């Protein structure tokens, strides 16, 4: 699989993240047909990349 350039991703706080004072936050970015997720406390750390369709299905499942 060829490397994907992730330097210009536009990150946003997930609506599922905590709004409390502990700042636990998941950030999400669209990367072509993939969705990237990262820990906002460690933005240069590891990413989780999932197919966009899988992320959409996961959001539907967690909203039920």
N, C-alpha and C positions, 0 to 999 in steps of 0.2 A: 504494500500500500504506500503510495507516495506521501511525503510529508505535506501537511497542510499549514499554510501561513496563517498564524493566529494573532499576529501583532496588531491588526486593526480591528479586532472584535469590539463591538459596543456592548459592554456589560451593563446589566440592570439587576437590581435587587429582586429576587423572586417574591411574588406576592404570598408565597407560603412560608416565608421566613418570619422569625419572631419579631414582634414590634416592641419587645421589652427592653430593659436597660442593659441586658447582657450582650447585645449586638451580635448574637448568633445569626449569621446571614449566609444564605446561598445566593450566589450571583449566577445569572444565566445569560448566554449570548448565542446568537444564531451564527452558524458557520456553514454556509451552503445547505446541504441536506442533513446536517448534523446539529445537535444542540450541545453546547459546552456548559459545564457547571463547575464552579469553584467555590472555595471558602473565602469569604470577603476578608477574613483576618489574615489570610495568606495568599494574596493575589498572584504571587510569583511561584506558588507551589503547584502541586499536581492538579490536572484537570480530569474530569470525567466527560468523555464524549459519547453521546448516544444518538441513534438515528432520531431525527425530528419527529417521525411518526410514533416512535416508542415513547418519547417524552410527552407528546400530546395524549397518548393513551394512559400514561401514568398519571397525568394531571386529572383526567376524567375519573380515573379509579379513585384517587385520593379525595376527590370532591364529592363522591357518592356517600 
